């Protein structure tokens, strides 16, 4: 069985009803975006929502030194973007296509009309906003409160919930992440990631098999990052 890049992620739109989901999809303008294309850039006006139909998109933030921090990944059936009813706010993030993608674009002016007409959709969209806010809070917690060890441990747990495959007691991360990939996800240097992963291996927490990472001690990773047992819609890349 070929496990390469096998997704196991729980989508961030799972709580939308079929009826509301259908209404949202009916107003999307669909476009194809090749890998590395920008969906929007830091400083762009917040006037659209986006829905991933195929492929993936990553949300990044530049620090003062010009280094990119990967804040979030979006996969098929994920919604992303920010709702901006005043239409005068600008994005703090950049969205870049990480795999060739098909994206549905919802213009805010159209969506505002739909929200005003459909109370059920308005409530479900508010739930989605709260969920994304909680994700941001937990991501910041990972990065700021438990050091690089804790941040990397949390990222490995998120990787399992996104690209995890279980066979018996063995958990495999099916996507092959490089040290540089992990460095971008926690705001560390590649050398720091290499040192931390070597330490995790020596402690028997992880191993590599045929180029794929295996998680051997998930309890140890959870202890290291003070895991709060977040739902799968939050604990994901």
Buried (B, 14 or more C-beta within 10 A) or exposed (E): EEBEEBEBBBBBBEEBEEEBBEBBEEBBEEBEBEEEBEBBEBEBEBBBBBBBBEBBBBBBBEEEEEBBBBBBBBBBBBBBBBBBEEEEEBBEBBBBBBBBBBBBBBEBEBBEEBBEEBEEBBEBBEEBEEBBEBBEEBBEBBBEEBEBBBBBBBBBBBBBBBBBBEEEEEBBBBBBBEBEBBBBBBBBEBEBBBBBBEEBBEEEBBBEEEEBBBBBBBEBBBEBBEBEEBEBBBBBB
